């Protein structure tokens, strides 16, 4: 019996997403190629794993059993790879998760730096909110994740990377009359925030000493890009992380930024991995790269604002 880990990964993607097209896109292969691999796995295992329907794919009883065992095999394979990586540093495939308020700003520089260090390194990126990244870490689906720390979770090793300070962002009209030294001065100001589930929303409410049920709190934007456009158009103000500011200013030139007085509100961005996973070598190498890129982005903004 011969099947590959890659075939199991394709099958897990199909089982999770329930659609050949979405599974192929998530796996970075064509839909016909995915279908060929799934059929090859079925032939090897001697039975149908998927009921192919017009709009969705449903697991057969055999498929459900295989999925359970495939997830265990893939988890053990990741742990084996992590053990090997401890001896050789960053090599092979790195499964890295990032929160959405960090990923689009940090990733380009980090991926370029990692590629320069080892062109053969393959980085699989997972962008998700903190709770999902923590679940993926515990399940072994991720080697490490970049998020705001401390996470509050036990059994994890966390390495602080850089401080990401918050700036006040608003339209030119709103910022013209604003007299804001501290986030708590925004008590009566309409605040535009990301939808619930983003840690940045909780952090913004905390530093402003506001409650999401209060009047003037508007949550619902799914990304900082959307939030920036709304704020640029005059629909309230928001707290903008330094790491995102340059990108969002380039895309929303009508946006204005204001730096708070000391001590400035901030979040600590860190690298999180399972404490029981060997990682003093590759994790330190990865942390150094993340730290260098992150401090470069925040330092560049501090030189201008």
N, C-alpha and C positions, 0 to 999 in steps of 0.2 A: 504494500500500500504506500503510494507516494503522493503526498500533497505538500504544499509549501505554506510558510507563514504568510506570505503575501496573499495567497488564496483565502486564508482564514481572515485576513484583514479586510479583503474585499467583501467577503460574506458578512462579516460583522457590520460593515458600513451599510450594506443592503438591508440587513435585518433591522438596523437602527433607523434608517431613513425610509424604508418601505417603498422605494422607488428606484429603478435602475438608473434613470437620468441623474437624480440627485446624488446617488451613491457613486456614480462614475465621476461626477464633478468633484465631490469631496475627496475621491481617491486619486484625482489628477490623471485619469485615463479616459479613453473614449467609451461610450456605452457599449458598442459591439465587443470591444476588448474585455469589458467587465463581464458581459454575458458569456463569452468563451471561457473565462476563468471559473465562473460559477458552475457552468456545465461540466467542466473538467473535474471540479471538486465533487460534484454529484456522481459522476461516473466512478471516481476513485472510491467514494464512500458507499456506492451501490444503492442509491436511493434519491428521491426528489427531496430537496431542501426547501424549495420555494414554490408556492402556487402562483403562477404568473397570471395576474388579472389585468384588466384594461387600465385601471388607474393606480393600482397599488399591488405590491407583492406581499403575500402572506406566508408566514412560516408553516411548514408541515410539522407534524409531531416529531419526525426525525430532525427537522430543521431546528426546532426548539432545543432538543437534546444536544445537537451538535453546537449550537450557539453557546450554551452553558460551558461545554468543554473547551470550545475554541477560545472563549474569553479567558479561561484559566491558563490555557497554553500560551496565549499572547502575553498575559501578565507575567508568567514565568520567564518567557523569552526576554521581556524587557528587563527583568531583574538580572538575568544572565548577562545581558548586554551591559547593564550598569556595572556589574562586577568586573567585566573585562575592561570597561572604560576607565575604571579606577587605576588600572595598570598602565594604560596608554594615553590617558588624557582624553580630550574631545576627539572622537573618531566614530565612524559608522553613522548611525542615525540618532539624532537628539530630538526628543519630543518636548517641546517648550510651550508652555501656556502663558498668556498675558491678558491682563484686564483691558477692556476696550478703551479706557482713557489713557492708556500707555502705549498699546500695541502699534497704532499707525504712526506714532511719532518716534518711538525708539527703534522699531524693527529695521527700517532701512539701513541705518548706520550699523546696527548690531550684526545684521546678516552680511553686510559688506565686510565687516571686520573679521567675522568668523570664516568667511570664504577666503579671505586673504591669508588667514592662519593655516587653513587646511581646505584645499579646493575639493577634496573628496567627501568632506563632511556634509551629510544631508540633514537639514533641519525641518522638522514637521511642526508647524505652528498651529496652536489652538487658541483662538480669541474667545473669551467667555467671561462672565461675571465671576466674582470671587468664590461664591458658594460652589459653582460648577467646577472651577479649577481645583478647589480643595477636594471635591469628590473624585475628580479624575486622578489627582495625586494619590489619594488613598487606594484607589483601584489599580494603580500601576499603569494607567494609560498615559501619564505624563512623567517625565524625568524630573522636571522642575517647572516652577511658575514664577512669574514676575507680578507682584501685587503690592498693595499697601500693607505694611507690617506695623505692629504685630498682628498676626492673623487670629490669635486667640485659640488656635487649635493645638492639641497635644500631639506628640509623636512626630513633630515636624522640626526640621532644622532651618533656621531663618538667618540670612545674612543681609544686613542693611547695605544698600547700594548708594543712594543719594537722596538729598532732601529736595522735594518738589513744592515750592512755595505757591500760595494762592494769590492771585491778583484780582482786583475788581474789574469787571468788563462791562461796558455799556455803550450805547450810542453817543455821538457827540453831544446831542441835546441833553440827554440825561446826565452825562458826566460834567457838563458845563456848570451846573448848579449844585453839584454834589460836594458835601463837606464830610468826608469819611476818613477818619483816622484808624478806626478799628472796625472789624466785622460787626461788632455789636451795634455800631451806629446805623446799621441797615434795618433796624427794627420795624420801620414803617415803609420800607422800600419793596416794591414788587420783585420777587426773586424767581428767576427761571432756572429750573434744575432738571437733571436727568431723571428718567423714570425710576421707580422703586426697584431696588436690586443692585443698583450701582453704588459702590462704597463711597464714591465721590459725593453723592447726594447726602448721605448720612454725615460725612465729614463737613460739608458746607453748612448743614443745619446746625451741627454741633458748634462750630466756631462762631456762627452768627447768633447762637442761642435762640434759634427759632424752632417751631414745631411744624411738621408737615400739614397739620390740620388748621393752622392759622390762616387768616385772610392774607392774600398777597403771595402765597407760596404756590407756584405752578410747576408741577412735575409731569413729565410725559415725553420729553425729547429722548430719542434712543441713542443719540451720539452727540459729541461735542461739536461736530460740524453743523448739525441741525440747530443746536442750542446757540451757536455763534451767529447764525443767520437771523434767528428770532431776536436776539439781543441787539444786533446791528440795526434791525428794523424798529427798535424802540420798545419792544415788548418786555420791559423790565431789565434788570441787571443779573449778573451771575458771577460766580467765582471761577476764574480760569487758571488751571495749573500751568506753571511756567513751561513745562515740557511740551505743552500743546500750543502755546501762545503764538509762536512765529508762524506755524502752519496755518492756524485759524486767522491770524491777521492778514496773511497773504491772500487767503480765500475770501475774507470779509473786510475789505479795506476801510469800511466805515466804522469799524470797531475801535473803541478807545480803551486803554488800560490805565489803571491807577494802582500804585503799590501802597500797601498798608504800612503804618508805622511799626517800629520794632516793639515787641517781638512779632515778626510776621507769621501769620497762620501758614501751616505747611502740613504735608503728609510725608511719611518716610516710605520710599519705594525699596523693596527688598526682593531677594531671591529665596524661594521656599522649595524645599525638597523633603522627602521622607527621611527621618532621622536614622532609620535602620539601613538605608541604602548607602553602600560605599560611595564616597564622593569627595574626599579631601583633595583629589587631583583635578578631575574635570570640573567640579563645581566651583573651585577656586578660580580656574581659568575662565570659566563662563562669567563668574561674578566680576572679575577684573574687566572683562570686555563690556559688560552691561554698565558698570560703574563709569568707565571712561566715556562711553557714548552719552550716558545720561547727564553726567557732570558737564560735558561739552555743550549739550543743548541748554541746560539751565544757566550755565555760566555766560553763554552768548547772549541770552535774554537779559541777564542782570547787568551786563555791560551797556545795554541800551535803555533800560527802564530802571 
